[in-house]
Amino acid sequence: MVWQAIWSEGRAWRKPRVDGGAMLQGLTLDLEFVVPDRARRRLGDVPMRLWDGASGPGSATAIYLMPKGALRLIHQDFDIKTPDGFAEGRETLSLRYVASFHADEGLFEVNNRDRGFVHSEATGTVATLNLLDALPRADAFLGVAHVVGIASCALGSMERPGGIESGAIVATPEGPRPVDGLRAGDEILDADGEIHLLQRVEVEDRLCLGRAAPLRLRAPYFGLARDVIVTPGTRLLQTGPAVEYLCGSERVLAEANDLIGGNAICRDMRLAVRKMFHLSSETAMCMRVEGCALELPSDLRVDVPVLDRPAAQAVLSAYGRAA
């Protein structure tokens, strides 16, 4: 089991089941919290401790809100922080800290969900590592962070786009296939029926709580035959008379996160963890999933306009009237 401990609003979805002192090759700590209002004004130049691990001074993971609005993380030899002004009162922040024995896996990533700021940097390697480094030293910290996830391995960025849930049906030249059965080198069909080769197929057990939760695309919107779960940054290809009228283009891309509203898309937090598949191709394309066209991440992007949120909401409204 990747995720050893998960809490939401102080409720334990999953309690640690392994020996917290056992040595690990990697560790991931996910937090989501609302920045305390006017905290810096009340405390002056004193940092506010948001998280403290249970392994004790010198080895525990500690996270602070600094007086000038930076997020600071201290763990063993690491002392890293975001730029000043990154966090303001009442803003929602997602933080992922990845510690690892492998130099290419260490990560410190913070996302300001309200202003769209993302700070990400590599952290290097650690000397020793165990679950107690990340587990909360006291239950009071579970009241600061409304979402907490701790994994016993090194996970990648929380902001990976283009993910779809296990079980989704993908169009291929041989007919519809579950995404679970696809492998690198397999052929899939794009929105126009052209054949493309998959370059990579990666699987993650995604934490599905809070603002980083995946989104449910609901049928029959977007041409869907049934509901599909995708990561928030996934882009949908939109076509049709309403798109051409509103956007002046036959085809546009809209990020799923910008289409939240009404009945078409909603956040799905019914499960704490979901198995998500990330596919990529050698060429820019949009694959057909359950009747809906989704962009595959690649070194190139699909050469069509990308809508901002207001334009995406206008297209969503047009779909709502037609559905």
C-alpha positions in Angstrom: 0.0 0.0 0.0 1.5 3.3 -1.1 -0.5 5.7 1.1 0.2 4.7 4.7 -1.8 7.5 6.4 -4.6 9.8 5.2 -6.6 12.4 7.1 -9.4 14.7 6.0 -10.8 17.4 8.3 -9.2 15.5 11.2 -10.9 12.2 10.2 -8.6 9.2 9.6 -9.4 7.6 6.2 -6.3 5.4 6.7 -4.2 5.0 9.8 -0.5 4.0 9.6 -0.2 0.2 9.4 3.6 -0.1 9.2 6.4 0.3 11.7 7.0 4.0 11.7 10.7 3.5 12.6 11.5 1.2 9.6 13.9 2.6 7.1 12.4 3.8 3.8 13.8 4.4 0.3 11.4 7.3 -0.2 8.7 9.3 1.5 5.9 11.7 0.4 4.1 14.2 2.5 1.0 15.9 1.0 -0.8 18.8 2.9 -3.6 21.1 2.0 -4.5 23.9 4.3 -6.0 27.4 4.5 -3.5 30.1 5.4 -4.5 31.5 8.8 -6.0 35.0 8.4 -3.8 37.9 9.5 -1.4 35.4 11.1 1.6 37.5 10.2 0.1 40.7 11.6 -0.6 39.0 15.0 2.7 37.2 15.3 5.0 40.0 14.0 8.3 38.5 13.0 7.7 35.0 14.5 7.1 32.1 12.1 4.0 30.0 12.5 4.6 26.3 12.7 2.1 24.5 10.4 3.5 20.9 10.6 6.0 19.0 12.7 7.0 15.4 12.3 7.2 12.9 15.1 10.8 11.7 14.7 12.2 14.5 16.8 14.6 17.5 16.3 17.1 17.2 13.5 15.1 14.5 11.5 11.4 15.5 11.6 9.8 17.4 8.8 8.8 20.9 9.9 6.8 23.5 7.8 6.5 27.1 8.7 4.5 30.1 7.5 7.0 32.9 7.5 6.2 36.6 8.4 6.5 37.8 4.8 4.2 35.1 3.4 6.7 32.4 2.4 6.3 28.7 3.1 9.5 27.2 4.6 10.4 23.5 5.0 13.1 22.1 7.2 14.1 18.4 7.1 17.5 17.1 8.0 20.0 19.2 5.9 17.2 20.8 3.8 16.1 24.3 4.5 14.0 25.6 1.5 11.2 28.0 1.0 8.9 29.7 -1.5 9.3 33.4 -2.4 8.0 36.0 -0.1 4.3 36.9 -0.7 3.5 33.4 -1.9 0.7 33.0 0.8 -1.9 35.4 2.0 -4.6 34.9 4.6 -7.5 32.6 3.8 -5.8 31.3 0.6 -5.8 27.5 0.0 -2.3 26.0 -0.5 -1.4 22.4 -1.5 2.1 21.3 -0.6 4.0 18.1 -1.6 7.3 17.2 -0.1 9.2 14.2 -1.5 12.3 12.9 0.3 14.3 10.1 -1.3 17.7 8.3 -1.4 17.7 9.0 -5.2 18.8 12.4 -6.3 16.3 12.7 -9.2 13.2 12.1 -7.0 13.5 14.7 -4.2 10.8 17.5 -4.6 9.4 20.5 -2.8 6.2 21.7 -4.5 3.6 24.3 -3.3 0.5 25.4 -5.2 -1.5 28.5 -4.3 -4.9 27.3 -5.4 -6.5 30.8 -5.3 -3.9 32.8 -7.3 -2.4 30.0 -9.4 1.1 30.3 -8.1 3.3 27.1 -8.3 6.7 26.9 -6.7 8.7 23.7 -7.4 12.3 22.7 -6.8 14.5 19.6 -6.4 15.7 18.8 -2.9 18.5 16.3 -3.4 19.0 13.2 -1.3 18.5 12.3 2.4 20.7 10.4 4.8 18.1 8.3 6.6 14.4 8.2 6.3 11.4 6.7 8.1 7.6 7.3 8.3 8.0 9.2 11.7 9.7 12.0 9.8 6.4 12.9 8.3 3.7 11.6 10.7 2.3 14.4 12.9 4.0 15.0 16.3 0.6 15.9 17.8 -3.0 15.7 16.7 -3.3 19.5 16.8 -1.5 19.6 13.4 -4.4 17.7 11.8 -6.5 20.7 12.7 -4.2 23.0 10.7 -4.1 20.9 7.5 -7.5 19.8 6.4 -6.0 17.2 4.0 -3.0 15.1 5.0 -1.5 12.2 3.0 1.7 10.3 3.8 3.2 7.7 1.4 6.0 5.3 2.0 7.7 6.0 -1.3 8.7 8.9 -3.5 5.9 10.2 -5.7 6.1 12.7 -8.6 4.4 16.1 -8.9 0.8 16.5 -7.8 0.2 18.7 -10.8 0.6 16.1 -13.6 -2.0 16.6 -16.4 -3.7 14.1 -18.6 -4.6 11.5 -16.1 -7.7 9.2 -16.4 -9.1 6.7 -13.9 -8.7 2.9 -14.1 -11.5 1.4 -16.2 -12.0 4.2 -18.7 -12.5 2.9 -22.3 -10.1 4.2 -25.0 -10.6 4.0 -28.7 -8.0 1.8 -30.6 -7.8 0.4 -34.1 -8.8 -3.0 -32.6 -11.9 -1.5 -30.9 -12.5 -0.1 -27.4 -10.1 -1.1 -24.7 -9.8 -0.4 -21.0 -6.9 2.0 -20.2 -5.6 -0.6 -17.7 -4.6 -2.9 -20.6 -2.7 -0.4 -22.7 1.1 -0.5 -22.9 3.8 1.6 -24.5 3.9 0.9 -28.2 0.2 0.2 -28.5 -1.9 2.0 -31.1 -4.8 4.3 -30.2 -7.1 6.6 -32.2 -7.3 10.3 -32.1 -10.4 12.5 -32.4 -10.3 12.2 -36.3 -9.7 8.4 -36.3 -6.0 8.7 -37.1 -3.6 6.1 -35.5 -0.9 7.1 -33.0 1.6 5.1 -30.9 1.6 5.4 -27.1 5.0 6.4 -25.9 4.6 5.9 -22.1 1.9 4.5 -19.8 2.4 5.4 -16.1 0.2 4.6 -13.2 -0.2 6.4 -9.9 -2.3 5.9 -6.8 -3.6 9.5 -6.6 -4.7 11.2 -3.4 -8.2 12.3 -4.2 -9.2 14.8 -1.4 -9.3 18.6 -1.3 -8.6 21.0 -4.2 -6.2 18.5 -5.9 -9.0 15.9 -6.2 -9.8 14.6 -9.7 -12.8 15.7 -11.6 -15.8 13.7 -12.8 -16.9 14.5 -16.4 -20.6 13.6 -16.5 -22.4 11.9 -19.4 -24.0 12.9 -21.7 -22.0 16.2 -21.6 -19.0 16.5 -24.0 -20.3 13.5 -26.0 -19.6 11.1 -23.1 -21.1 7.6 -23.2 -20.6 7.4 -19.4 -18.9 9.3 -16.6 -15.1 9.6 -16.7 -12.7 10.7 -13.9 -9.7 12.9 -14.9 -7.0 15.0 -13.3 -7.8 18.7 -13.0 -5.2 19.8 -15.6 -6.6 17.5 -18.3 -7.6 19.4 -21.5 -10.7 18.6 -23.4 -11.1 19.1 -27.1 -14.3 21.1 -27.8 -16.0 21.3 -31.2 -19.3 22.1 -32.7 -21.4 25.1 -33.8 -21.5 26.7 -30.3 -17.7 26.5 -30.1 -17.2 28.1 -33.5 -19.8 30.8 -32.7 -18.3 31.7 -29.3 -14.6 31.2 -30.0 -14.2 31.9 -33.7 -12.5 28.5 -34.2 -13.7 25.0 -35.2 -11.7 23.4 -32.4 -10.5 24.6 -29.0 -9.0 23.1 -25.8 -10.4 23.8 -22.4 -8.8 22.7 -19.1 -11.2 20.5 -17.1 -10.5 22.7 -14.0 -11.9 25.7 -15.9 -15.1 23.8 -16.8 -16.3 23.2 -13.2 -19.8 24.4 -12.8 -23.4 23.2 -13.2 -24.0 19.5 -13.9 -21.2 18.8 -16.4 -18.1 18.6 -14.2 -17.6 18.3 -10.4 -14.9 17.4 -8.0 -15.0 13.8 -6.9 -13.8 13.1 -3.3 -15.9 10.0 -2.7 -12.7 7.8 -2.6 -9.5 8.9 -0.8 -7.3 7.2 -3.4 -7.9 6.3 -7.0 -5.7 4.5 -9.6 -5.0 7.0 -12.4 -3.3 6.4 -15.7 -1.1 8.9 -17.4 -0.6 8.3 -21.1 1.7 10.2 -23.5 2.3 10.0 -27.3 5.2 10.9 -29.6 3.0 13.3 -31.4 0.5 16.0 -30.2 -3.0 14.5 -30.3 -6.3 14.1 -28.6 -7.4 10.5 -27.8 -11.0 9.4 -27.7 -12.1 8.3 -24.2 -15.7 7.2 -23.8 -16.7 9.4 -26.7 -14.8 12.5 -25.4 -11.5 13.8 -26.9 -8.8 14.4 -24.3 -5.3 15.8 -25.0 -2.4 13.6 -24.4 0.7 15.3 -22.8 3.8 15.2 -25.1 6.8 17.4 -25.9 4.4 19.1 -28.4 1.0 20.5 -27.7 -2.1 20.3 -29.9 -2.1 23.2 -32.3 -5.5 24.7 -31.4 -6.5 27.6 -29.2 -6.6 27.1 -25.5 -9.5 28.8 -23.7 -9.2 30.9 -20.6 -11.7 30.3 -17.7 -14.3 32.8 -18.8 -14.4 31.5 -22.4 -14.5 27.9 -21.1 -17.4 28.8 -18.8 -19.3 30.3 -21.9 -18.8 27.0 -23.8 -19.9 25.0 -20.7 -23.1 27.2 -20.5 -23.8 26.4 -24.2 -23.4 22.7 -23.6 -25.8 23.0 -20.6 -28.5 24.5 -22.7 -28.1 21.8 -25.4 -27.9 18.8 -23.0 
